[in-house]
Amino acid sequence: MSQRKGISLCDPQIGEGEKQALCRVIDSCWLTMGERVAEFETRFAEMHGRETAVAVNSCTAALHLALAAIGVGPGDEVLVPAMTFIATVNAVLYTGATPVLVDIESETRPHISLEHAQSLITPRTKAVVIMHYGGYLMDLDKWSDFCRQRGLVLVEDSAHALVTGRVGQVADVSAFSFFSNKNMTTAEGGMVMAKDPEVLNRAKCMRSHGMTHSTLERDRGRVFSYDVVELGQNYRMDELRASIGLVQLESIREWNERRLELTGLYREIVAEKMPEVVVPFENGHETSAHILPVILPESSDRAAIMAALRKEGIQSSIHYPPANKLSYHRERWFAGVSLPNTEEFAGRELTLPLHPGLSDSDVVAVLAELKKNL
Ligand SMILES: *Cc1c(COP(=O)(O)O)cnc(C)c1O
């Protein structure tokens, strides 16, 4: 669907259905927080075995609300991965709590390590945020037991994984992303789900200034005024985005399947043609196949490989520069924090193109070019 030439890293699957949905919203003249937002919340929740959810304008907002709604605040510590997009860590900072970085298990399993997490627990630890790196699901039972036994809240940053396995069903609170490079998109957008209806209601209230009643309710004459019961934000989703989301939900399962198929092809060719390259996680690990990370041999020059791929019109990326290495975070929050596995992984990881619009021959072309430059 891309108008661009070459092989892009990710490509939103968007077309006629979304265009028509947008036109219908414009014709309806109700632009935000209306029936489409409500329908999107219900449908998304149902696809995750829940009754309802709270739609917001980003996953960053969803993470902030999730943490705020469970009562994380100043004086609390929250265990978070360093191998994640920085929004995961920032959400903790927004609440006034202290993020404590957890190292990954190993370079072939970039999930946070339970042993390391255990060693970081203090009487102030309130919650653990897990992130399904690349869409590869964390062991939800293991982490939910870990949290229950220690009285901690389990928060799930599910930006990479949706409509997959038991995502959204086990953690206490879950945050999803519909940014344009994710498995489905609303251009910008996010969703919060929670086990406890009271937590979800609190997130809903905080989404819109801590107000007790929405504009829609007032428009329908159910109530004539409102009260503000806590400090909220404006994290609302609009009808245009929700209408795109509803169209996207119709295809998400199919897109996830195609991503998985392409991942299988990548794994097969890498194993056969360049065994010195490692694809993290095993074949068969439950995943939404959000990205295709590989670990380059120690001797490879990653920057040179990325430049060579770019010359052939092939986009690549790095997921992620670790949180303890970014200037602001290193200087202000994580001075002296060293995470050997995370840093080793971050130094050698390369993300290759993966999206449902890729053909099998695109995968073959990407890997041929990679092999040439290893
Ligand atoms: C994309 C992403 C986010 C932030 O999502 P936005 O919707 O862009 O705010 C948070 N965490 C992870 C792991 C992500 O990949």
The ligand as a Tripos MOL2 file, in Angstrom:
@<TRIPOS>MOLECULE
LIG
   15    15     1     0     0
SMALL
NO_CHARGES

@<TRIPOS>ATOM
      1 C1          5.3280    2.7920   20.7390 C.3       1 LIG1
      2 C2          5.5790    2.4230   22.1290 C.ar      1 LIG1
      3 C3          5.0790    3.1790   23.1960 C.ar      1 LIG1
      4 C4          4.4310    4.5080   23.0180 C.3       1 LIG1
      5 O1          3.3120    4.4700   22.2170 O.3       1 LIG1
      6 P1          2.6490    5.8290   21.6970 P.3       1 LIG1
      7 O2          1.2860    5.3740   21.2880 O.co2     1 LIG1
      8 O3          3.4720    6.3230   20.5610 O.co2     1 LIG1
      9 O4          2.6080    6.7770   22.8340 O.co2     1 LIG1
     10 C5          5.2760    2.7180   24.4850 C.ar      1 LIG1
     11 N1          5.9390    1.5810   24.7220 N.ar      1 LIG1
     12 C6          6.4540    0.8410   23.7280 C.ar      1 LIG1
     13 C7          7.1640   -0.4170   24.0560 C.3       1 LIG1
     14 C8          6.3040    1.2390   22.3940 C.ar      1 LIG1
     15 O5          6.8370    0.5060   21.4260 O.3       1 LIG1
@<TRIPOS>BOND
     1     1     2 1
     2     2     3 ar
     3     2    14 ar
     4     3     4 1
     5     3    10 ar
     6     4     5 1
     7     5     6 1
     8     6     7 2
     9     6     8 1
    10     6     9 1
    11    10    11 ar
    12    11    12 ar
    13    12    13 1
    14    12    14 ar
    15    14    15 1
@<TRIPOS>SUBSTRUCTURE
     1 LIG1         1 GROUP 0 **** ****
